């Protein structure tokens, strides 16, 4: 049996969570740096990366059991340099190894000045297994071949999703969903952002199966809500929604808040509105800093490494008597961008003014405290690496959401500046954008990430719709030529985000414009009514002619004696709408039928300017 096969079998056959006696620690953990790899080359050592999450229960257990084991300590001291990284602090490293965490364990070797990945392992590793792995690598450091280790070498010739790949991704979307319990058909249950976003897009086009899947998932996922404090736990295990893991991370507050808001707008189910309120209640009580920016996560454990199931069954008062699980008080630009985006959407759907106030306060804090020259953002107050694509991309999306929610051109300018920074700092020579700036120097080369490029493609496409900027179309196409490549699609069992990005690039968004002064109460009511209509893909504008021409003047609106709303498609515009109660009805008439434009993958021609028709 080959060494590689033997090690793979060892990794796969061992129980995932085994117990072992905790021992005093003794490992000297180094921060991630090129100096570590240079030292490893000089001393002929391996680099062992413990990529953890500070909120992660099994990371705590691994520290107490595995990394406190005397044999593990001795082996690491003899031939390894131990490096520990909080994955939330390094989006580039976290994205590279996200399929293996958390914790993720990666062993590197240096060969002829190059960093070589020898082994990657997901989750908790029992001390005995770790000992065997460390010994085996010392004897034979041949790298294990992983499917995701192969870089993308052939990119798509154009940004269009081929019929074959579209069919494969559509098939994956339907087949990977659990039609009995909701969520994906897998061991872990959580709200998958891509899948739910795509489902909301499809149900708006009349897709009955997508509608049922969205409702089933969002309804059953309410079991992940904390009944005492609000907020959503990250996931449940055992293939159901009843075996909860109790960490609360920003990604699983921000995205569910947005998705429940959109679902409330769609279905008017009060349970979904309550979910929005409960998540907002949690993030403002536990994650909101005195200055209005937001923290990152709350630990799964009250005592690190000890299951907290009994604790989270308690009431608010009973919990507080015992203490509160650790809050990670880093205020990252990325996490704030996620939440700002969702709060802006929730404000539009629900009309709740506090959501917008919180979003704008956080956005101004990030601008004052995390901004880089020329429109970009750093991750933290001081970064060991970076800048990272996700920080600027998340903030760019957040600015667009604020522009949609308010009509204030201030936010559109910030969104454009963020896109310009991305183009200058993250664009790869081949299609796609890199997780870390092309100007950063590292022993580990920068990589492309599918999720990051999906977000970027959708953000720059919407920015093009708002501004008419050809440069943003070029950015979208550059990302899509990576995303729609056969190799990328072939590596993913399901990827509704690619379907969404490709669909939006080929189709006009829902386009609603309110024409009227911003100090006109009736214009404000029309804008509020338009914002309340749920759509995952929309261009909503408020044109006060005193501000000059529209950022994208592709529609000619008539002079009218009073404020009016207009709804435009790619070929025509509605009559002026003066009554707020008619806005939603008219928007519904423009919705795409199922299997019509959802399958349209043709590159859109540049639309001629449309004329809105006046009718008093």
ABEGO torsion letter per residue (X at the ends): XBAAAAAAAAAAABBABBBBBBBBBABBBBBBBAAAAAAAAAAGBBBBBBBBBAABAAAAAAAAAAAABAAAAAAAAAABBBBBBBAAABAAAAAAAAAAOOBBBBBBBBBGGBBBBABBBBEBBBAAAAAAAAAAAAABABBBBBAAABBBABBBABABBBAAAAAAAAAAAAAABBAAAEEBBBABBBBBAAAAAAAAAAAAAGBAAAAAAAAAAAAAAAAABBAAAEEBBABBBGGBAABBBABBBAAAAAAAAAAAAAAAAAAGBAAAAAAAAAAAAAAAAAABBAAGBBBABBBABABBGBBAAAAAABBAAAAAAAEBBBBBABBBAAAAAAAAAAAAAAAAAAGBAAAAAAAAAAAAAAAAAABBBGGBBBABABBABOBBAAAAAAAAAAAAAAAAAAGBAAAAAAAAAAAAAAAAAABBABBEBBABBAABBBABBBBBBAAAAAAAAAAAAAAAAAAGBAAAAAAAAAAAAAAABAAAAAABABBAAAAAAAAAAABBBBBBBBBEBAABAAAAAAAAAAAABBBABBBBBBBBAAAEBBABBABBBBBBABBBBBBBBAABBBBBBABAAAAAAAAAAABBBBGBAAABABBBBBBBBBBBBBBX
